[in-house]
Amino acid sequence: MSEPRYPFVHVDVTPEMVDETSAYLFELGAEGVEERDEGTLAKTAASGKVTLVAAFPTRADAEQAIAELGAELGARYEEIVGDAWRDAWKEHYRPFTIARTADGRAVVVRPPWETHEAKPGEHVLELEPGRAFGTGLHETTRLVAQALADHASELDGVTVFDVGCGSGVLALIALSLGASRAVGVDIDSESIDVTRENAARNAMTDRIDASTTPLEETTLVSPVVVANIEARILIPMAAELGRHVADRGLLLLSGILVPQKEDVRAAYPGFDLLAAPEMGEWTLLALRKREA
C-alpha cells in the first residue's frame, strides 16, 4: 500500500504581508497555515521573509490556489509523504493562559495530550486543534478572550452570541467566565461539528447551541455579542450584526488589521467605542450599543 501524500503551498512574504496573505490562503481553501521565520523550529526559505505553509485537502486545490495567488508571489507546491509529521508539532502546543480577569480568575487552554492541574481561580478548557480555525493561539482570538475577561461582570447569567464561532473557543471561554449559555453560528458545517465536540469534551454540551443558521434568520438579541471574522465581512454585515445586540449591549469585533480599524469603526455608527487594544498587527473593537 502506498503511503499517503499531503499537499502544501509554500509562499515567501514580507512580515507586513503575513496576516493578509494568510487570510487569503484560508479564503482559497487552506485547512491551516503555518508561519516559519528565522525564530521558528522550521526555518524560513528566504532571509528576512516569512514562509507561509498552507495545507490543502487535495493537490488540485493546492494548484488552484497557486494560480489564484499569481506568479509575483512565487508560490510553490510541495507535498509530504507519510504520517509521522502529523504529530510532531504537538510538542510545541502547551497549556497556556488565554485570559485573566481583574479579580485574578483565569482561563487556561490545554490540548488533550497535555495535563494541567488547575490552580485556585483557574478554569481549564481542553481544546482539540485541527479542523476548524480556533486553538486560541492566534492574536485575534486572544484579543477577544481578554476582552471577555475585562467585561466578565457583564457575562454573569447571560446568553452570549458568537457569530462565526469556528472551534467554539470563544463561546467556551465566555461560559467559563460566567455566561449561562452560548449560541454559536457559522457558515461552515465542519466548524459546528468541532464546536460541539469541544463543548462535549468540556462537559458544556447542554449550554451551547451551535448551528449553521444564517444570521438574518436568527432571532436572538444578546447583551454580549462576539464576532472574530475579518474586516471585509464585518463591514457589510454591520447592520445585521448590530440588530442582534441588545441596547447598551457589548459588541466585540476582531479579525481586524490595525490599518482597517477606522473603516470597521465607521460601519457601526450606532455604537460607542470603549477600547481598541492591539496585539501584533491586529486590533479589536469593544463597542457599546446606544439606546434606541
Secondary structure as the mmCIF struct_conf table of DSSP 4:
data_model
#
loop_
_struct_conf.conf_type_id
_struct_conf.id
_struct_conf.beg_label_comp_id
_struct_conf.beg_label_asym_id
_struct_conf.beg_label_seq_id
_struct_conf.end_label_comp_id
_struct_conf.end_label_asym_id
_struct_conf.end_label_seq_id
HELX_LH_PP_P HELX_LH_PP_P1 SER A 2 PRO A 4
STRN STRN1 ARG A 5 VAL A 13
HELX_RH_3T_P HELX_RH_3T_P1 PRO A 15 MET A 17
HELX_RH_AL_P HELX_RH_AL_P1 VAL A 18 GLU A 27
TURN_TY1_P TURN_TY1_P1 LEU A 28 GLY A 29
BEND BEND1 GLU A 31 GLU A 31
STRN STRN2 GLY A 32 ARG A 36
TURN_TY1_P TURN_TY1_P2 GLU A 38 GLY A 39
BEND BEND2 THR A 40 ALA A 42
HELX_LH_PP_P HELX_LH_PP_P2 LYS A 43 THR A 44
BEND BEND3 ALA A 45 ALA A 46
TURN_TY1_P TURN_TY1_P3 SER A 47 GLY A 48
BEND BEND4 LYS A 49 LYS A 49
STRN STRN3 VAL A 50 ALA A 55
BEND BEND5 PRO A 57 THR A 58
HELX_RH_AL_P HELX_RH_AL_P2 ARG A 59 LEU A 69
HELX_RH_3T_P HELX_RH_3T_P2 ALA A 71 LEU A 73
TURN_TY1_P TURN_TY1_P4 GLY A 74 GLY A 74
STRN STRN4 ARG A 76 VAL A 81
BEND BEND6 GLY A 82 ASP A 83
HELX_RH_3T_P HELX_RH_3T_P3 ALA A 84 HIS A 92
STRN STRN5 PHE A 96 ARG A 100
TURN_TY1_P TURN_TY1_P5 ALA A 102 ASP A 103
BEND BEND7 GLY A 104 GLY A 104
STRN STRN6 ALA A 106 ARG A 110
TURN_TY1_P TURN_TY1_P6 PRO A 112 TRP A 113
HELX_LH_PP_P HELX_LH_PP_P3 GLU A 117 LYS A 119
TURN_TY1_P TURN_TY1_P7 PRO A 120 GLY A 121
STRN STRN7 GLU A 122 GLU A 126
BEND BEND8 GLY A 130 PHE A 133
BEND BEND9 GLY A 136 GLY A 136
BEND BEND10 HIS A 138 HIS A 138
HELX_RH_AL_P HELX_RH_AL_P3 GLU A 139 ASP A 150
TURN_TY1_P TURN_TY1_P8 HIS A 151 HIS A 151
HELX_RH_3T_P HELX_RH_3T_P4 ALA A 152 GLU A 154
TURN_TY1_P TURN_TY1_P9 LEU A 155 GLY A 157
HELX_LH_PP_P HELX_LH_PP_P4 VAL A 158 VAL A 158
STRN STRN8 THR A 159 VAL A 163
TURN_TY1_P TURN_TY1_P10 GLY A 164 GLY A 164
TURN_TY1_P TURN_TY1_P11 GLY A 166 SER A 167
BEND BEND11 GLY A 168 GLY A 168
HELX_RH_AL_P HELX_RH_AL_P4 VAL A 169 SER A 176
TURN_TY1_P TURN_TY1_P12 LEU A 177 GLY A 178
BEND BEND12 SER A 180 SER A 180
STRN STRN9 ARG A 181 VAL A 185
BEND BEND13 ILE A 187 ILE A 187
HELX_RH_AL_P HELX_RH_AL_P5 SER A 189 ARG A 201
TURN_TY1_P TURN_TY1_P13 ASN A 202 ALA A 203
HELX_RH_3T_P HELX_RH_3T_P5 THR A 205 ARG A 207
STRN STRN10 ILE A 208 SER A 211
HELX_RH_3T_P HELX_RH_3T_P6 LEU A 215 GLU A 217
STRN STRN11 SER A 222 ASN A 228
BEND BEND14 ILE A 229 ILE A 229
HELX_RH_AL_P HELX_RH_AL_P6 ALA A 231 LEU A 234
TURN_TY1_P TURN_TY1_P14 ILE A 235 MET A 237
HELX_RH_AL_P HELX_RH_AL_P7 ALA A 238 GLY A 242
TURN_TY1_P TURN_TY1_P15 ARG A 243 HIS A 244
STRN STRN12 VAL A 245 LEU A 257
HELX_RH_3T_P HELX_RH_3T_P7 VAL A 258 GLN A 260
HELX_RH_AL_P HELX_RH_AL_P8 LYS A 261 ALA A 266
TURN_TY1_P TURN_TY1_P16 ALA A 267 ALA A 267
TURN_TY1_P TURN_TY1_P17 PRO A 269 GLY A 270
STRN STRN13 PHE A 271 ALA A 275
STRN STRN14 GLU A 278 MET A 279
TURN_TY1_P TURN_TY1_P18 GLY A 280 GLU A 281
STRN STRN15 TRP A 282 LYS A 289
HELX_LH_PP_P HELX_LH_PP_P5 ARG A 290 GLU A 291
#
